[in-house]
Amino acid sequence: MAIDTDLEQQILATIDKWVDQELKPIAREFDQADQYPDELVEQMKELGLFGATIDEEYGGLGLSASTYAKIVSRICEVWMAPSGIFNSHLIMASCVQRAGTEAQKAHFLPKFASGELRGGIGLTEPDAGSDLQSIRTVARREGDSYVINGTKTWISNGINGNCLAVLTKTDPLAEPRHKGMSLFLCEKGEGFSVGKKLKKLGYRAIDSAELIFQDFSVSADNLIGGEEGKGFQQVAGGLELGRINIAARGAGMAKGATDMALAYAMERKTFGKAIAEHQAIQLKLAEMSTRAAAAALLVQEAAVKYDQAERCDLEAGQAKFFASESAVQNSLDAMRIFGGYSYSPEYEIERFYRDAPLLCIGEGTNEIQRMIIAKQMVARAG
């Protein structure tokens, strides 16, 4: 996909203005209160973020993954949580756009793009995280419908969203197990309930929930792709975009932590001079800025491959692994530069320190990423 650089710059300038005027002033307050930012969501609709990567023919912006990743990074330089409100949603949309029937695309994608239907993906279960093939949620065919029973947990947008792509087992006895898995678009209704809102160390202000399906009936027309047994592959394809997003978040947070640490180091004085002039601080700043820059380059490499429709699980894995670890390390280094003030919620850096570790877990743990990277290295070498 060719990138219109002028258009990209206009979009990024709009995002920068929105971040400065709307996100930055409320981030600390909403994070501390763990309050959902309803007004921001309405602004996201107006900005077109819920349709960022959805094709223009369906009412989306049709942005490349490269441009989308830059948007995510710009937002996460200031506050990570809002990016999750539209990212999980766009993974769901990506599954439909890539694998859905024409009828599903025509019906759902315009509603996704406008934000009329908002949500995400229902994958994780109490006993199934990175090993998705261990899910126990079952969908049983009954005439023109399927009846779903099971529990999902840690689902982003589970409370405030109204539609989810839910991974189920339509054939629990299938071998290999992935051939018995199917993905359904489920709009909230009778039999689809929220168990509880889950409290979190960080990544507050976006809801993470336990969801319960109890004899929930969904039309067979909502089986993505219209064929059973394709759900695992559909989700795996969507997670490439998800991992690029997580990597973009990490790159943004790594840069944001660096910028905050530099600004503080230039203001704070000890022994008669700014601490930025002390060699020990300079060494940390140099490492932080290098990590942030390298993370951004890895993100763009993965995004460009995705845009060119090339297999990019290696590149997305590398970007996700390195950028997320960079966000964690940079937030820690920034805490040390801030010293005692880093423990105060009056300073934004403590939020970065709480938010960053999630990036090493979400969309496949970094331990899983290492395995993916190594396996792809071996496969490509062969």
C-alpha positions in Angstrom: 0.0 0.0 0.0 1.5 3.3 -1.1 1.6 6.0 1.6 0.5 9.6 0.8 3.1 11.4 2.8 1.3 14.8 2.7 -1.9 13.1 3.9 0.0 11.3 6.6 1.5 14.5 7.9 -1.9 16.1 8.0 -3.4 13.2 9.9 -0.5 13.1 12.4 -0.7 16.9 12.9 -4.4 16.5 13.7 -3.6 13.6 16.2 -0.8 15.7 17.8 -3.2 18.6 18.4 -5.9 16.3 19.8 -3.3 14.6 22.1 -2.1 18.0 23.4 -5.5 19.6 23.8 -7.7 16.6 24.9 -5.6 13.7 26.2 -2.8 15.4 28.1 -5.0 17.5 30.4 -7.1 14.6 31.6 -4.8 11.6 31.6 -3.7 11.7 35.2 -7.3 12.3 36.5 -8.9 9.6 34.6 -6.1 7.1 35.2 -6.2 7.7 39.0 -10.0 7.4 39.1 -10.0 4.4 36.7 -12.8 6.3 34.9 -13.9 5.4 31.3 -13.3 8.5 29.0 -16.7 8.6 27.3 -16.1 12.1 25.9 -12.8 11.0 24.3 -14.6 8.0 22.7 -17.0 10.4 21.0 -14.0 12.5 19.8 -12.4 9.3 18.5 -15.5 8.6 16.4 -15.3 12.1 14.9 -11.5 11.6 14.2 -12.3 8.3 12.4 -10.1 6.3 14.7 -12.6 3.4 14.9 -12.3 3.1 11.1 -8.6 3.9 10.8 -7.6 0.7 9.0 -11.0 -0.2 7.5 -11.2 0.3 3.7 -12.7 3.5 2.5 -15.4 1.7 0.6 -16.9 0.7 4.0 -16.6 4.2 5.5 -13.2 3.8 7.0 -10.0 5.9 6.6 -8.2 3.1 4.8 -4.9 4.0 6.5 -1.8 1.9 6.0 -0.5 0.0 9.0 2.6 2.2 8.8 0.5 5.4 9.3 -1.7 3.7 11.9 1.4 2.7 13.9 2.6 6.3 14.0 -0.8 7.4 15.3 -0.7 4.9 18.1 2.9 5.9 19.0 2.0 9.6 19.1 -0.9 8.8 21.5 1.1 6.6 23.7 3.8 9.1 24.2 1.3 10.7 26.5 -1.3 8.1 27.6 -1.5 4.5 26.6 -5.0 3.6 27.6 -7.0 5.4 24.9 -5.1 3.4 22.2 -6.7 0.2 23.5 -10.2 1.5 23.0 -9.8 1.5 19.2 -7.0 -1.1 18.8 -8.9 -4.2 20.0 -11.8 -2.9 17.9 -9.7 -2.7 14.8 -8.4 -6.3 15.3 -12.0 -7.4 15.2 -12.6 -5.3 12.1 -9.5 -6.7 10.5 -10.8 -10.3 11.0 -14.0 -9.4 9.1 -12.2 -7.4 6.4 -9.7 -10.2 5.6 -11.9 -13.3 6.2 -15.5 -12.2 6.3 -18.1 -13.0 3.7 -19.2 -10.1 1.4 -22.5 -9.9 3.3 -20.6 -9.6 6.6 -18.3 -6.9 5.3 -21.3 -4.9 3.9 -23.2 -5.2 7.2 -20.6 -4.9 9.9 -17.7 -2.8 8.6 -19.6 0.5 8.1 -20.9 0.1 11.6 -17.4 -0.6 12.9 -16.0 2.4 11.1 -18.5 4.8 12.5 -18.3 3.4 16.0 -21.9 2.4 16.1 -20.7 -1.1 16.9 -17.6 -1.0 19.0 -15.8 -3.8 20.8 -12.8 -6.1 20.4 -11.9 -9.8 20.4 -12.9 -12.4 22.9 -9.9 -14.9 23.1 -8.5 -15.2 26.6 -10.1 -17.6 29.1 -9.4 -18.4 32.8 -7.4 -21.4 31.7 -6.3 -20.3 28.3 -4.0 -17.3 27.6 -1.2 -17.6 25.1 -2.3 -21.2 24.3 -5.5 -20.3 22.5 -6.1 -23.9 21.4 -7.0 -24.7 25.1 -10.1 -22.6 25.1 -13.3 -24.2 26.4 -16.0 -21.9 25.1 -18.2 -24.0 22.9 -20.6 -23.1 20.0 -23.2 -25.7 19.2 -25.1 -25.6 15.9 -28.9 -25.5 16.3 -30.7 -24.9 13.0 -29.9 -21.5 11.6 -28.1 -20.5 14.8 -25.3 -21.5 17.2 -25.6 -21.6 21.0 -22.5 -20.4 22.8 -21.5 -21.4 26.4 -18.3 -20.4 28.1 -16.4 -17.6 29.9 -13.9 -15.1 28.6 -11.6 -13.0 30.8 -9.4 -9.9 30.5 -11.4 -8.7 27.5 -10.7 -5.1 26.5 -13.9 -3.1 25.8 -15.9 -5.8 27.4 -18.1 -3.5 29.4 -18.5 -0.4 27.2 -18.3 -2.2 23.8 -21.4 -3.8 22.3 -19.9 -6.3 19.8 -17.1 -8.9 20.1 -15.4 -11.4 17.8 -15.5 -14.5 20.0 -13.3 -17.5 19.5 -15.1 -20.8 20.2 -14.8 -24.5 19.7 -17.3 -25.8 17.2 -15.7 -29.2 17.2 -14.1 -29.9 20.6 -12.8 -33.3 19.5 -11.0 -32.1 16.3 -7.3 -33.0 15.9 -5.3 -30.9 15.5 -7.3 -28.7 17.9 -7.1 -25.6 15.8 -9.3 -27.2 13.1 -12.2 -27.2 15.5 -12.2 -23.5 16.3 -14.5 -20.9 14.9 -14.9 -17.1 15.2 -18.3 -15.4 15.7 -19.4 -11.8 15.7 -21.5 -11.5 18.9 -23.6 -8.4 19.7 -24.6 -8.1 23.3 -28.0 -9.6 24.2 -29.7 -12.2 26.3 -27.3 -14.8 27.4 -24.2 -12.6 26.9 -23.4 -10.8 30.2 -20.6 -9.0 31.9 -19.3 -11.0 35.0 -17.2 -8.3 36.5 -14.9 -5.4 35.8 -11.3 -6.4 36.5 -9.1 -4.1 38.6 -5.6 -3.5 37.2 -2.2 -2.2 38.2 -2.1 0.0 35.2 -3.9 0.4 31.8 -6.7 2.0 33.7 -9.6 4.0 32.3 -10.2 1.3 29.7 -12.5 -1.5 30.8 -11.2 -5.1 31.1 -13.9 -7.5 31.9 -15.0 -11.1 32.5 -17.7 -12.1 30.0 -20.1 -15.0 30.4 -21.9 -16.7 27.6 -24.8 -18.8 28.9 -27.0 -20.4 26.1 -26.3 -17.3 24.0 -27.8 -17.7 20.6 -26.1 -16.1 17.5 -27.1 -16.4 13.9 -25.1 -18.7 11.7 -24.7 -15.7 9.4 -22.3 -14.3 12.1 -19.8 -17.1 11.7 -16.9 -15.1 10.2 -16.1 -16.5 6.7 -19.2 -18.7 6.9 -17.2 -21.9 7.4 -16.4 -23.7 10.6 -12.8 -24.5 11.6 -11.2 -21.3 10.4 -11.2 -19.3 13.6 -7.7 -19.9 14.8 -6.2 -18.8 11.4 -8.5 -15.7 11.3 -7.4 -14.7 14.8 -3.7 -15.3 14.1 -3.8 -13.0 11.1 -5.5 -10.3 13.1 -2.9 -10.6 15.8 -0.1 -9.5 13.4 -1.8 -6.1 13.3 -2.3 -6.4 17.1 1.4 -7.0 17.7 2.4 -4.1 15.5 0.0 -2.0 17.6 1.6 -3.2 20.8 5.0 -2.5 19.4 3.9 1.0 18.4 2.6 1.6 21.9 6.0 0.4 23.3 7.9 2.7 21.0 5.6 5.6 21.9 6.0 5.0 25.6 9.7 4.6 25.3 9.9 8.0 23.6 7.5 9.6 26.0 9.5 8.4 29.0 12.7 9.7 27.4 11.2 13.1 26.7 9.9 13.4 30.3 13.2 12.3 31.8 15.1 14.8 29.6 12.9 17.7 30.5 13.1 16.9 34.2 16.9 16.4 34.0 17.3 19.8 32.4 15.3 21.5 35.1 16.4 19.7 38.2 19.7 21.0 39.7 22.1 19.3 42.1 25.6 20.4 43.1 25.1 23.7 41.3 24.1 22.4 37.9 21.3 20.6 36.0 21.4 16.9 36.5 21.4 16.5 32.7 25.0 17.7 32.9 26.0 14.8 35.2 27.6 11.9 33.4 25.6 9.2 35.2 22.3 10.8 34.0 23.7 11.4 30.5 24.5 7.7 30.1 20.9 6.8 31.0 19.4 9.4 28.6 21.6 8.2 25.8 20.5 4.6 26.2 16.9 5.6 26.5 16.8 7.6 23.4 18.6 4.9 21.4 16.2 2.3 22.6 13.2 4.5 21.6 14.6 5.2 18.2 15.5 1.5 17.5 12.0 0.5 18.6 10.4 3.0 16.2 12.4 1.6 13.3 11.4 -2.0 14.1 7.8 -1.0 14.2 8.0 0.6 10.8 9.8 -2.4 9.3 7.0 -4.7 10.5 4.2 -2.3 9.4 5.7 -1.8 5.9 5.8 -5.6 5.4 2.2 -5.9 6.6 1.2 -3.2 4.2 2.9 -5.1 1.3 0.8 -8.2 2.3 4.0 -10.0 3.1 4.3 -12.5 6.0 5.6 -10.5 8.9 5.2 -12.7 12.0 9.0 -12.5 12.5 9.2 -8.7 12.1 6.0 -8.1 14.2 7.4 -10.4 16.9 10.8 -8.7 16.9 9.1 -5.2 17.0 6.7 -6.3 19.8 9.4 -7.9 21.9 11.9 -5.1 21.6 9.6 -2.1 21.8 7.7 -3.4 24.8 10.9 -4.2 26.7 12.2 -0.8 25.8 9.0 0.8 27.2 9.6 -1.1 30.5 13.3 -0.3 30.7 12.8 3.4 29.8 10.1 3.9 32.3 12.3 2.4 35.0 15.3 4.5 34.0 13.1 7.6 33.9 11.9 6.7 37.5 15.5 6.7 38.6 16.2 10.1 37.0 13.1 11.6 38.7 14.2 10.1 42.0 11.7 10.4 44.9 9.3 12.4 42.8 8.7 9.4 40.5 6.6 7.8 43.3 4.2 10.7 43.3 1.0 10.6 41.1 1.6 14.3 40.5 4.2 13.2 37.9 3.2 11.3 34.8 6.1 8.9 34.9 4.6 6.7 37.6 1.8 5.9 35.2 4.2 4.9 32.5 5.9 2.6 35.0 2.6 0.9 35.8 1.3 0.7 32.2 4.4 -0.5 30.4 4.6 -4.1 31.8 1.3 -5.0 30.1 3.0 -4.6 26.7 5.2 -7.6 27.6 2.1 -9.7 28.2 -0.6 -8.6 25.7 -1.0 -10.1 22.2 1.2 -13.0 23.2 3.8 -12.8 25.9 7.4 -11.9 25.1 8.4 -15.5 25.9 6.1 -16.6 23.1 7.5 -13.9 20.9 11.0 -15.2 21.4 9.8 -18.7 20.3 8.0 -17.2 17.2 11.1 -15.2 16.2 13.4 -18.2 16.6 11.1 -20.6 14.7 10.8 -18.1 11.8 14.6 -17.6 11.7 15.0 -21.4 11.4 12.3 -21.7 8.8 13.7 -18.8 6.6 17.2 -20.2 6.9 16.0 -23.5 5.6 
